Amino acid sequence: TVPALVVGAGHVATATAPLLARVGFAVTVVDAREGWADESRFPNVRCLTGEFDEVGAEGDPRGVCLVMTHDHALDQRAIEWALRRGFAFVGGIGSRAKAERTRQRLEAKGFSEADRARVRMPLGVDIGARTPYEIAVSVVAELVAWRRGAR
């Protein structure tokens, strides 16, 4: 079972995390906001309340870190943390423009080209997804392909 740490417990995470669990990932959702990372919102998912770099620190870096918080600056910090921890797969939700800004910030902070290339953003298979559940399908499809060695 591949561990998956989801940073952020908003609408996209609510749709994505349970589906990831259904296809065999061991999913943990982390959010600092009280009441957001709650098992009642995430069936079959472990939920932790607190800062990702504290409560998520036990996350297995051989697995996946998916960043989908409510705040762009927090996303940036979480992606940097995930790269430093050496997660096998680092992904972030966002537009192509946000992805480019993220890469520029990583470069400015001295992250190597190899590390910048490891960030999958925008995350998910391009299926024209718009709604949280469509985005979840695209993200889970990409992760299944990655786990199976197809991507």
Contact map, one row per residue, 1 for C-alpha under 8 A:
1110000000000000000000011100000000000000000000000000000000000000000000000000000000000000000000000000000000000000000000000000000000000000000000000000000
1111000000000000000000011100000000000000000000000000000000000111000000000000000000000000000000000000000000000000000000000000000000000000000000000010000
1111100000000000000000001111000000000000000000000000000000110111000000000000000000000000000000000000000000000000000000000000000000000000000000000000000
0111110000000000000000001111000000000000000000000000000000100011110000000000000000000000000000000000000000000000000000000000000000000000000000000000000
0011111000000000000000000011110000000000000000000000000100100011110000000000000000000000000000000000000000000000000000000000000000000000000000000000000
0001111110001000100000000011110000000000000000000000000000000000111100000000000000000000000000000000000000000000000000000000000000000000000000000000000
0000111110000000000000000000111000000000000000000001000000000000111110000000010000000000000000000000000000000000000000000000000000000000000000000000000
0000011111001000000000000000111000001000000000000000000000000000001111000000000000000000000000000000000000000000000000000000000000000000000000000000000
0000011111111100000000000000111000011000000000000000000000000000000110000000000000000000000000000000000000000000000000000000000000000000000000000000000
0000000111111100000000000000000000010000000000000000000000000000000111000000000000000000000000000000000000000000000000000000000000000000000000000000000
0000000011111110000000000000000000000000000000000000000000000000000000000000000000000000000000000000000000000000000000000000000000010000000000000000000
0000000011111111000000000000000000000000000000000000000000000000000100000000000000000000000000000000000000000000000000000000000000011011000000000000000
0000010111111111100000000000100000000000000000000000000000000000000100000000000000000000000000000000000000000000000000000000000000000001000000000000000
0000000011111111110000000000000000000000110000000000000000000000000000000000000000000000000000000000000000000000000000000000000000000000000000000000000
0000000000111111111000000000000000000000000000000000000000000000000000000000000000000000000000000000000000000000000000000000000000011001000000000000000
0000000000011111111100000000000000000000000000000000000000000000000000000000000000000000000000000000000000000000000000000000000000011011101100000000000
0000010000001111111110000011100000000000010010000000000000000000000000000000000000000000000000000000000000000000000000000000000000000000000000000000000
0000000000000111111111000010000000000000011110000000000000000000000000000000000000000000000000000000000000000000000000000000000000000000000000000000000
0000000000000011111111100000000000000000000000000000000000000000000000000000000000000000000000000000000000000000000000000000000000000001100100000000000
0000000000000001111111111110000000000000000000000000000000000000000000000000000000000000000000000000000000000000000000000000000000000000000100000000000
0000000000000000111111111110000000000000000110000000000000000000000000000000000000000000000000000000000000000000000000000000000000000000000000000000000
0000000000000000011111111000000000000000000100000000000000000000000000000000000000000000000000000000000000000000000000000000000000000000000000000000000
0000000000000000001111111000000000000000000000000000000000000000000000000000000000000000000000000000000000000000000000000000000000000000000000010000000
1100000000000000000111111100000000000000000000000000000000000000000000000000000000000000000000000000000000000000000000000000000000000000000000000000000
1111000000000000000111111110000000000000000000000000000000000000000000000000000000000000000000000000000000000000000000000000000000000000000000000000000
1111000000000000000110011111000000000000000010000000000000000000000000000000000000000000000000000000000000000000000000000000000000000000000000000000000
0011110000000000110110001111100000000000000011000000000000000000000000000000000000000000000000000000000000000000000000000000000000000000000000000000000
0011110000000000100000000111110000000000000011110000000000000000000000000000000000000000000000000000000000000000000000000000000000000000000000000000000
0000111110001000100000000011111000001000000011110000000000000000000000000000000000000000000000000000000000000000000000000000000000000000000000000000000
0000111110000000000000000001111100001000000000111111001100000000000000000000000000000000000000000000000000000000000000000000000000000000000000000000000
0000001110000000000000000000111111011000000000011111000000000000000010000000000000000000000000000000000000000000000000000000000000000000000000000000000
0000000000000000000000000000011111010000000000001111000000000000000000000000000000000000000000000000000000000000000000000000000000000000000000000000000
0000000000000000000000000000001111111000000000001100000000000000000000000000000000000000000000000000000000000000000000000000000000000000000000000000000
0000000000000000000000000000001111111000000000001000000000000000000000000000000000000000000000000000000000000000000000000000000000000000000000000000000
0000000000000000000000000000000011111100000000001000000000000000000000000000000000000000000000000000000000000000000000000000000000000000000000000000000
0000000011000000000000000000001111111100100000001000000000000000000000000000000000000000000000000000000000000000000000000000000000000000000000000000000
0000000110000000000000000000111011111110110000111000000000000000000000000000000000000000000000000000000000000000000000000000000000000000000000000000000
0000000000000000000000000000000000111111110000110000000000000000000000000000000000000000000000000000000000000000000000000000000000000000000000000000000
0000000000000000000000000000000000001111111111100000000000000000000000000000000000000000000000000000000000000000000000000000000000000000000000000000000
0000000000000000000000000000000000000111111000000000000000000000000000000000000000000000000000000000000000000000000000000000000000000000000000000000000
0000000000000100000000000000000000011111111000000000000000000000000000000000000000000000000000000000000000000000000000000000000000000000000000000000000
0000000000000100110000000000000000001111111111100000000000000000000000000000000000000000000000000000000000000000000000000000000000000000000000000000000
0000000000000000010000000000000000000011111110000000000000000000000000000000000000000000000000000000000000000000000000000000000000000000000000000000000
0000000000000000010011000000000000000010011111000000000000000000000000000000000000000000000000000000000000000000000000000000000000000000000000000000000
0000000000000000110010000111100000000010011111100000000000000000000000000000000000000000000000000000000000000000000000000000000000000000000000000000000
0000000000000000000000000011100000000010010111110000000000000000000000000000000000000000000000000000000000000000000000000000000000000000000000000000000
0000000000000000000000000001110000001110010011111000000000000000000000000000000000000000000000000000000000000000000000000000000000000000000000000000000
0000000000000000000000000001111000001100000001111100001100000000000000000000000000000000000000000000000000000000000000000000000000000000000000000000000
0000000000000000000000000000011111111000000000111110001000000000000000000000000000000000000000000000000000000000000000000000000000000000000000000000000
0000000000000000000000000000011110000000000000011111011000000000000000000000000000000000000000000000000000000000000000000000000000000000000000000000000
0000000000000000000000000000011100000000000000001111111100000000000000000000000000000000000000000000000000000000000000000000000000000000000000000000000
0000001000000000000000000000011100000000000000000111111110000000000000000000010000000000000000000000000000000000000000000000000000000000000000000000000
0000000000000000000000000000000000000000000000000011111110000000000000000000010010000000000000000000000000000000000000000000000000000000000000000000000
0000000000000000000000000000000000000000000000000111111110000000000000000000000000000000000000000000000000000000000000000000000000000000000000000000000
0000000000000000000000000000010000000000000000011111111111000000000000000000000000000000000000000000000000000000000000000000000000000000000000000000000
0000100000000000000000000000010000000000000000010011111111100000000000000000000000000000000000000000000000000000000000000000000000000000000000000000000
0000000000000000000000000000000000000000000000000001111111100000000000000000000000000000000000000000000000000000000000000000000000000000000000000000000
0000000000000000000000000000000000000000000000000000001111110000000000000000000000000000000000000000000000000000000000000000000000000000000000000000000
0011100000000000000000000000000000000000000000000000000111111000000000000000000000000000000000000000000000000000000000000000000000000000000000000000000
0010000000000000000000000000000000000000000000000000000001111110000000000000000000000010000000000000000000000000000000000000000000000000000000000000000
0000000000000000000000000000000000000000000000000000000000111111100000000000000000001111000000000000000000000000000000000000000000000000000000000000000
0110000000000000000000000000000000000000000000000000000000011111000000000000000000000111000000000000000000000000000000000000000000000000000000000000000
0111100000000000000000000000000000000000000000000000000000011111100000000000000000000011100000000000000000000000000000000000000000000000000000000000000
0111100000000000000000000000000000000000000000000000000000001111110000000000000000000011111000000000000000000000000000000000000000000000000000000000000
0001111000000000000000000000000000000000000000000000000000001011111000000000000001000010111000000000000000000000000000000000000000000000000000000000000
0001111000000000000000000000000000000000000000000000000000000001111100000000000000000000011110000000000000000000000000000000000000000000000000000000000
0000011100000000000000000000000000000000000000000000000000000000111110000010011000000000011110000000000000000000000000000000000000000000000000000000000
0000011111011000000000000000000000000000000000000000000000000000011111000010000000000000000110000000000000000000000000000000000000000000000000000000000
0000001111000000000000000000001000000000000000000000000000000000001111110110000000000000000000000000000000000000000000000000000000000000000000000000000
0000000101000000000000000000000000000000000000000000000000000000000111110110000000000000000000000000000000000000000000000000000000000000000000000000000
0000000000000000000000000000000000000000000000000000000000000000000011111110000000000000000000000000000000000000000000000000000000000000000000000000000
0000000000000000000000000000000000000000000000000000000000000000000011111111000000000000000000000000000000000000000000000000000000000000000000000000000
0000000000000000000000000000000000000000000000000000000000000000000000111111100000000000000000000000000000000000000000000000000000000000000000000000000
0000000000000000000000000000000000000000000000000000000000000000000011111111110000000000000000000000000000000000000000000000000000000000000000000000000
0000000000000000000000000000000000000000000000000000000000000000001111111111111000000000000100000000000000000000000000000000000000000000000000000000000
0000000000000000000000000000000000000000000000000000000000000000000000011111111100000000000000000000010000000000000000000000000000000000000000000000000
0000000000000000000000000000000000000000000000000000000000000000000000001111111110000000000000000000000000000000000000000000000000000000000000000000000
0000001000000000000000000000000000000000000000000001100000000000001000000111111111000000000000000000000000000000000000000000000000000000000000000000000
0000000000000000000000000000000000000000000000000000000000000000001000000011111111100000011100000000000000000000000000100000000000000000000000000000000
0000000000000000000000000000000000000000000000000000000000000000000000000001111111110000000000000000000001000000000000000000000000000000000000000000000
0000000000000000000000000000000000000000000000000000100000000000000000000000111111111000000000000000000000000000000000000000000000000000000000000000000
0000000000000000000000000000000000000000000000000000000000000000100000000000011111111110010000000000000000000000000000000000000000000000000000000000000
0000000000000000000000000000000000000000000000000000000000000000000000000000001111111110010000000000000000000000001000000000000000000000000000000000000
0000000000000000000000000000000000000000000000000000000000000000000000000000000111111110000000000000000000000000000000000000000000000000000000000000000
0000000000000000000000000000000000000000000000000000000000001000000000000000000011111110000000000000000000000000000000000000000000000000000000000000000
0000000000000000000000000000000000000000000000000000000000001100000000000000000001111111000000000000000000000000000000000000000000000000000000000000000
0000000000000000000000000000000000000000000000000000000000011111100000000000000001111111110000000000000000000000000000000000000000000000000000000000000
0000000000000000000000000000000000000000000000000000000000001111000000000000000000000111110000000000000000000000000000000000000000000000000000000000000
0000000000000000000000000000000000000000000000000000000000000011100000000000000000000011111000000000000000000000000001110000000000000000000000000000000
0000000000000000000000000000000000000000000000000000000000000001111000000000001001100011111100000000000000000000000001110000000000000000000000000000000
0000000000000000000000000000000000000000000000000000000000000001111000000000001000000000111110000000000000000000000000111110000000000000000000000000000
0000000000000000000000000000000000000000000000000000000000000000011100000010001000000000011111000000000000000000000000111110000000000000000000000000000
0000000000000000000000000000000000000000000000000000000000000000011100000000000000000000001111100000000000000000000000001110000000000000000000000000000
0000000000000000000000000000000000000000000000000000000000000000000000000000000000000000000111111110000000000000000000001110000000000000000000000000000
0000000000000000000000000000000000000000000000000000000000000000000000000000000000000000000011111110000000000000000000001100000000000000000000000000000
0000000000000000000000000000000000000000000000000000000000000000000000000000000000000000000001111111000000000000000000001100000000000000000000000000000
0000000000000000000000000000000000000000000000000000000000000000000000000000000000000000000001111111100000000000000000000000000000000000000000000000000
0000000000000000000000000000000000000000000000000000000000000000000000000000000000000000000001111111110000000000000000000000000000000000000000000000000
0000000000000000000000000000000000000000000000000000000000000000000000000000000000000000000001111111111000000000000000001100000000000000000000000000000
0000000000000000000000000000000000000000000000000000000000000000000000000000000000000000000000011111111100000000000000000000000000000000000000000000000
0000000000000000000000000000000000000000000000000000000000000000000000000000000000000000000000001111111110000000000000000000000000000000000000000000000
0000000000000000000000000000000000000000000000000000000000000000000000000001000000000000000000000111111111000000000000000000000000000000000000000000000
0000000000000000000000000000000000000000000000000000000000000000000000000000000000000000000000000011111111100000000100000000000000000000000000000000000
0000000000000000000000000000000000000000000000000000000000000000000000000000000000000000000000000001111111110000000000000000000000000000000000000000000
0000000000000000000000000000000000000000000000000000000000000000000000000000000000000000000000000000111111111000000000000000000000000000000000000000000
0000000000000000000000000000000000000000000000000000000000000000000000000000000100000000000000000000011111111110000100000000000000000000000000000000000
0000000000000000000000000000000000000000000000000000000000000000000000000000000000000000000000000000001111111111100100000000000000000000000000000000000
0000000000000000000000000000000000000000000000000000000000000000000000000000000000000000000000000000000111111110000000000000000000000000000000000000000
0000000000000000000000000000000000000000000000000000000000000000000000000000000000000000000000000000000011111110000000000000000000000000000000000000000
0000000000000000000000000000000000000000000000000000000000000000000000000000000000000000000000000000000001111111000000000000000000000000000000000000000
0000000000000000000000000000000000000000000000000000000000000000000000000000000000000000000000000000000001111111101100000000000000000000000000000000000
0000000000000000000000000000000000000000000000000000000000000000000000000000000000000000000000000000000000100111111100000000000000000000000000000000000
0000000000000000000000000000000000000000000000000000000000000000000000000000000000000000000000000000000000100011111110000000000000000000000000000000000
0000000000000000000000000000000000000000000000000000000000000000000000000000000000000000000000000000000000000001111111000000000000000000000000000000000
0000000000000000000000000000000000000000000000000000000000000000000000000000000000100000000000000000000000000011111111100000000000000000000000000000000
0000000000000000000000000000000000000000000000000000000000000000000000000000000000000000000000000000001001100011111111100000000000000000000000000000000
0000000000000000000000000000000000000000000000000000000000000000000000000000000000000000000000000000000000000000111111110000000000000000000000000000000
0000000000000000000000000000000000000000000000000000000000000000000000000000000000000000110000000000000000000000011111110000000000000000000000000000000
0000000000000000000000000000000000000000000000000000000000000000000000000000001000000000111100000000000000000000001111111000000000000000000000000000000
0000000000000000000000000000000000000000000000000000000000000000000000000000000000000000111100000000000000000000000011111110000000000000000000000000000
0000000000000000000000000000000000000000000000000000000000000000000000000000000000000000001111110010000000000000000000111111000000000000000000000000000
0000000000000000000000000000000000000000000000000000000000000000000000000000000000000000001111110010000000000000000000011111000000000000000000000000000
0000000000000000000000000000000000000000000000000000000000000000000000000000000000000000001111000000000000000000000000011111100000000000001001000000000
0000000000000000000000000000000000000000000000000000000000000000000000000000000000000000000000000000000000000000000000001111110000000011111111100000000
0000000000000000000000000000000000000000000000000000000000000000000000000000000000000000000000000000000000000000000000000011111000000000011011000000000
0000000000000000000000000000000000000000000000000000000000000000000000000000000000000000000000000000000000000000000000000001111110000000010000000000000
0000000000000000000000000000000000000000000000000000000000000000000000000000000000000000000000000000000000000000000000000000111110000000010000000000000
0000000000000000000000000000000000000000000000000000000000000000000000000000000000000000000000000000000000000000000000000000011111000000000000000000000
0000000000000000000000000000000000000000000000000000000000000000000000000000000000000000000000000000000000000000000000000000011111100110010000000000000
0000000000000000000000000000000000000000000000000000000000000000000000000000000000000000000000000000000000000000000000000000000111110110000000000000000
0000000000000000000000000000000000000000000000000000000000000000000000000000000000000000000000000000000000000000000000000000000011111110000000000000000
0000000000110011000000000000000000000000000000000000000000000000000000000000000000000000000000000000000000000000000000000000000001111111000000000000000
0000000000010011000000000000000000000000000000000000000000000000000000000000000000000000000000000000000000000000000000000000000000111111100000000000000
0000000000000000000000000000000000000000000000000000000000000000000000000000000000000000000000000000000000000000000000000000000011111111110000000000000
0000000000010001000000000000000000000000000000000000000000000000000000000000000000000000000000000000000000000000000000000001000011111111111000000000000
0000000000011011001000000000000000000000000000000000000000000000000000000000000000000000000000000000000000000000000000000001000000011111111100000000000
0000000000000001001000000000000000000000000000000000000000000000000000000000000000000000000000000000000000000000000000000001000000001111111110000000000
0000000000000000000000000000000000000000000000000000000000000000000000000000000000000000000000000000000000000000000000000001111010000111111111000000000
0000000000000001000000000000000000000000000000000000000000000000000000000000000000000000000000000000000000000000000000000011100000000011111111100000000
0000000000000001001100000000000000000000000000000000000000000000000000000000000000000000000000000000000000000000000000000001000000000001111111110000000
0000000000000000000000000000000000000000000000000000000000000000000000000000000000000000000000000000000000000000000000000001100000000000111111111000000
0000000000000000000000000000000000000000000000000000000000000000000000000000000000000000000000000000000000000000000000000011100000000000011111111100001
0000000000000000000000000000000000000000000000000000000000000000000000000000000000000000000000000000000000000000000000000001000000000000001111111110000
0000000000000000000000100000000000000000000000000000000000000000000000000000000000000000000000000000000000000000000000000000000000000000000111111111000
0000000000000000000000000000000000000000000000000000000000000000000000000000000000000000000000000000000000000000000000000000000000000000000011111111111
0000000000000000000000000000000000000000000000000000000000000000000000000000000000000000000000000000000000000000000000000000000000000000000001111111111
0100000000000000000000000000000000000000000000000000000000000000000000000000000000000000000000000000000000000000000000000000000000000000000000111111110
0000000000000000000000000000000000000000000000000000000000000000000000000000000000000000000000000000000000000000000000000000000000000000000000011111111
0000000000000000000000000000000000000000000000000000000000000000000000000000000000000000000000000000000000000000000000000000000000000000000000001111111
0000000000000000000000000000000000000000000000000000000000000000000000000000000000000000000000000000000000000000000000000000000000000000000000001111111
0000000000000000000000000000000000000000000000000000000000000000000000000000000000000000000000000000000000000000000000000000000000000000000001001101111
